[in-house]
Amino acid sequence: MPPAMLPAAESRNSKPAPLRALAAALLLAAFLRVPSAFPAAARSVEALPESDGYALLASVQAMHRAQCPSDGPSVIVFETGGGDPAMNGAFLYLRLDLAERSFVWKTGLNVRRVLGLSCGPGDSVLILAEEDAMDARQNIVTRQTAWRVRFALERGNLRPVVAVEPAPKP
């Protein structure tokens, strides 16, 4: 039987219903009187300062993953906010991870949203996206675009360099 179809567990409580209700009410009252906002095992954690390198995570709007073939890297593209939301507005960061080495690049791409991410051919990643542009009458039009990011492997190790170039749409 699939896990979603498992029957609910039966109650084997031998106490009469009024006693169970009283016990539940007392337990709830005791819980509500706890002065701490967190359970005993929890701890408060301070927010990172804006100067911290991880503060960029606050602007992440979406994340897209792809796994290149077995000898290739794991790929993550982050869409981050900060651009003009009326026209594009998502700046793309690329993370490649292979053999315990990770690199992150600010790609310079500013799109409306990422539609897809795939590996290949060769040592490359294809990013399919929507981007906004102005037409001849100064109207914003949305169109599909594609970008190829070429990465370099040297003796199975990832190099800290990529090339970003326009690609034909698949």
N, C-alpha and C positions, 0 to 999 in steps of 0.2 A: 504494500500500500504506500503511495507517495507520502512524504512527510506532511504535505498540506492537508492530507485526508485523514490524519490520525485522529482518533476519537478523543474528546476531552477527558481529562482525568476525573474519576469519580471522587466525591468527598466521603470520607469514612469517619467523620467527626461524630462522636457518640453523645456530645452535649446537646441538650434541647435547644431549639432555636432562640428562646429568650436569653439563655445564658451566653450563647455565641454572640448575640447582638450586644449584650452588656460588655463582654470581654473585648469586642472590637471597639466599642465606644471608649472604654478605659485606655486601650492601647492608643487610639487616636488622640485622646486628650493628653496622654503622656508625651506623645510625639510633638504635639503643638506647643508644649511648654518648653521645649528644648531651646535655650537661648542662642545657640550658635546657628548661623545660616547654613552651615555645611555639616554633614555627618562627621563623626570623629576621625575617620580615615582620610577625609578630604583635606586639602590645604589650599590656601589662596595663592594665586600666582599673579605677579605684576605684569602689566602690559609692556611690550618692548618699546623703547624710545624710538621716535621717528628717525633718529640718526643710525639705528641698528640696520644692518644689511638685510635682515629678514622683514623689515617693515614693508617692503614691496609686496609681501604676501597679502596685505590688506586690499590691494587693488586687483587681485586675481578674480576674474569673472568666470572663467571656464578652463578646463584642462582636457587635453586630448592625448591619447596614448597609441603607440604602435610598437610592435616588436618586429625588428628586421629578422631575416633568417638566422639560424642558429649561430653563425659566426659574426653576426652584425649586432649593432647596439640596440638598446631599448631607447625609445624616443618619446619625449613628452613635449608638447607645445602648450604654453600657457598664454591665454588671452588676458591681458591686463587692461584695466580702464585708465583713463587719464586724457584721452583724446576728446575731440568734439563728438558728443553722442549723437548729434544730428547728422553727422557725416563720418562714417567709419567709427573710430573711437576705441578700437581694441588693438593695442600694441602687442606684438607677438615675441615671446621669448622661447628659445629652443633649448632643451636639455637632452644630451646624449650620454648614455651610461653603458660602459663596456669594460669587463674585466676589472671591476673595482675602481675604475676611473670615471669621473663625471665632469662634464663641462656644461656651462650655460652661456648662451649667446643672446644678446639683444639683436634681433634680426633686422630691425629698421622697418619692418612691415607694419602697416597700419590698415586694418581691414574692418569690415562690419562684423563678420563672424567667420569662424572656421567651419567648413562643411565636412571635411574629411582629411585624413592623414594616412599615408601609406609609404612603404619602403620600396626602393628600387626605381629604375634599374641600377645595378651597380651600387656603389657607395653613395646613395642619395636618399632623400626623403621628399615626397611630394605633398605639398600643402594645398588643398583645394579650399577656396574661400569665396565669400561674397565681399565686394568692395563697392563703395559709393563713388560716383564721379559726377561732374557737372556736364550736362549736354550743351548743345549749341544755344539753347534758349535759357541757359542758366538754371535749369531744373536738376535736382538731384536724382540720378538714376542708379539703380543697383544692378550690378552685373557679376557674373562668376569669373573668377580669375584663378590662376594656378601658379605656384612658386616651387621651384626645385632648390633644395638645399643639399649641396654636395659636401660630404665630409671625407676625411682622409684617415686611412688605417695604415699603420706601418708595422709590419711583422705582427699583425693581430692586435696592435695597440691603437687606441684612438688618439689622434693628434688634435691639439687645441685650435684648430682652424676650420672654418667652413666658408663656402661661397654660396650666396643667395642670388638666384637669377629667375627671371620670368620663365614659365614653362607653358607648353601648349596644354589646353584643357583636355582631360581624358575623354 
